[in-house]
Amino acid sequence: MPKGVTRRRPRTRAALLKAALETFAEHGFHATTIEQICERAGYTRGAYYSNFASKEELFLALFDEHSDRTVRRLAESIDALTAEEYTLTRLAELAARVEPDERDWYLVTTEFTLHAIRDPQAAWVLARHDARLRTEIARGLALVLRRAGRELTVDADRFARLLIALREGGLAQSYVEPAELPPGSLERQFLAPLLEASTREIPGAGTSPGTGIDDAAEGEGQSKRSGSDAVI
């Protein structure tokens, strides 16, 4: 492949992903056509198929991108904490943040989840991405809790499932009744007590600020994160 094409590919891919998210949110995953995505991105069908084999593959790329961006934002916020700020309440506040652009992603991922419930193959693929996401959540949470001098007393994967359920269930209600329940409200109210009830103090443990959630993987000697695997 010519070097110029290689340099252009990341830009083409990024433009297609951005156009896909906007079009999926506006028209729905099933109703959106590849032509609509290409038109909005300013590229041809050939450019599309040189990057993605299907709309399902495109969605999973969006899943990866969104999760990577979300965990990076959270890691940066945690990096900025002082040792005194490593409290369950403060950590819950950071985890409860919902970016303004989250609504579009919520619309898209909810529709794809419904699609996966009906389609066993799509469900199998989505479950693999979800599993990696939970692994990253569990790893990052364990590191952050250790800095706060605590550790989980329940299965980490199950707790990650509960965190995701709280996040997604809360957003569903918030986007229906934003005035009654602003996004992130349930996490801000209940996540700290939930963490308190599901963790215990580590005798003699201290905090070690200065590194982010992503460092949890390095602490185990390797990173298994593929860009789709981390969000609290």
N, C-alpha and C positions, 0 to 999 in steps of 0.2 A: 504494500500500500504506500503511495506517495506520502512523504513526510508532511506536506501541507494538509492532506486529508486527515492524517493522524492528529495534527494540532487542532483541526476544526471539530473533530468528533466530540470532545467534551462540551464545547459550546452548543453544538447541535443537540446533544443529549439533554443538556440543561434547559434549552429552550423548549424542547418537546415535553419534558417533565412539567415545566411551569404551565405550559399551555394545557396539558392534560388535566392538571389539578383544577385549573380555572374552569375548563369545559365540563369536567365530571361534576364539579360542584354546581354549575349552572344548569346543566341538562340531565345529569344522572349518568351513572356508569354505563348502563345498558343502552340508553338512548343516544349517547355520544358516539359519533362515528370517527373513524381514523381520519377521514377527510377533514372533519371539523378541527381536529387536533392539529393536523398539518397546516391548515389555513391560518389558524391562530398563531402558530409558531413561525409561519413563514417558510416552511420547508415542504418538500415533495413526499409522496408516499415512499419513494425509494429511500429517502433519508430516514423515514420512520422505520422501515423494515431492515435497514442496516443497523439499527439500534435495538429494536424490540420485535419479537416474533408475534406478539398478540397484545390485546388490551390487558389481559391478566398479568402478563409479564411487566407491562408498563406500570400497573398498579403496585406490584410488588417492589418495583424500583422506587416508586413514591414512598412506599412503606419504609424501605431502607433509609431513604433520604430524610424523611420526617423524624424517624426515631433517632438517627444520628444527630440531627440538629437539636432535637429536644434534650438529649442527654448532654450534649455539649453545653447548652445554655445552663442546665442545672449544675453541671460540674463547675462551670465558671463562677456561678453564684456561691457554691459551697467553698470553692477556693478562696473567696474573698472573706470568709468568716474568720474571726479571731477565735482563739482557744476558748474564751469565755462564752462565745456564741454557739458553741456546739451543744445545744439543748434540743430536746425532742420537739419543743414548741417552735423553735426557730427553724429546725429542719422541716417540720410540717408546713410552715409558712412558705418556704421555698418550693416544696413539692406541690403546693396548692396553686402556684402561679399558672395562669392560663393566658397564652399570648393571643392578641386580637385575631391573628390569622388562623387560629385553631378551629374555628367554626367550619370553614371550608373543608379542612381535612376530616373533621368529624362526619360531615355529610357523606364524603366519599368512602371513608373506611366503614361506616355503618352499612351503606348499601352493598359494599363488597362482602361484608360479613354475612349479610342475608343471602347473597349469591352463593357463598361458600356453604351455608347451611343446606341449601338445596342441591348443591353439586358436590358429590363426594371427592372428586379429584381436586377441585378448588379448595375444599375443606382440608384435604391432606397437605397441600402446599402451604396454605395459610397457617395451619397448625405448626408447621416446621419453623416458620418465621416467628410465630408467637412464642414457641418454646425457647428460641434463642433470645428473644426479648426478655422473657422471664429469667433466664440464666443471668443476663446482664443486670437486671434489676436486683436479683438476689445477691449477686457478687458486690455490686455497688453499695447496696443497703448494708451488707455485713461490714464493709469497710467504714462507712460513715458512722454506723452505730458503735463500732469499736473506738472511733475517735471520741465519741460521747461517753465512753466507758460502759457500753451495754452490748448485749448479744441477744439474738432471737432465741426464744424458747419453743418455737413452733417450726414446722417444716418451711424452709425458705421458699421453695417453689410454690407451695400453697399460699404462703403469705403474699408472694408476688401476684398470684391470681387475684387475691382479695384487693390489693392495691389497684390493679387494673380495673376490677369491677367497680370499685368506689369511684375511680376517675371517670370511667365511661358512663356509668349510671348517673353520676352527678351531672355530667355535661348534658346528657339527654334531657334531664329535668330543667337544667338551667337555660338551655336554648329554647325550650317551650315556654318557660316562665322566667325570663331574665330579670325582671324587676323583683320578683318574689325570691328568687334564688340565684344570685349572681354567680358566674362560673368560678369554681374553686371553693365555694362556701362550705360544702360538706367536708372537704379535706381539712380546711382551716379549723372547723369545729371538732371533728372527730378523729383526725389522723394522730394527733399527739396522744390522746388517751388510748387509742388503739395500739400505738407503739409501746406505751407504758405497760399495757396489759400483756403484750406479747413478747416482752424483753425482760432481761434481768441485768443487774449491775455486774460488771466483771471486777472481781477484787483486785485492787491495786492498778487498775487500768487508767491510762491518761489519754488525752487527745493528741493528735499529731497533724495539725493543720498544714496546708501548703500544697496538698495534692488533691486532684479531683477524683470523681467517681471512676473515670477511665483507668485510674491507677490500680484499681482492684484486680484487673486482669493481670497486670504486670506483677502484682504481689504473688500470683500463683505461678509465675514463670512464663506465662504465655497469654496472649489475647485471643479469645474465640469470637470476639465481636465482629460481625460482618457489616456493620453500618445500619442494621435494622433492629438492633437488639437491646436498646436501653432507653427507658423512659419511666419515670415514676409519676 
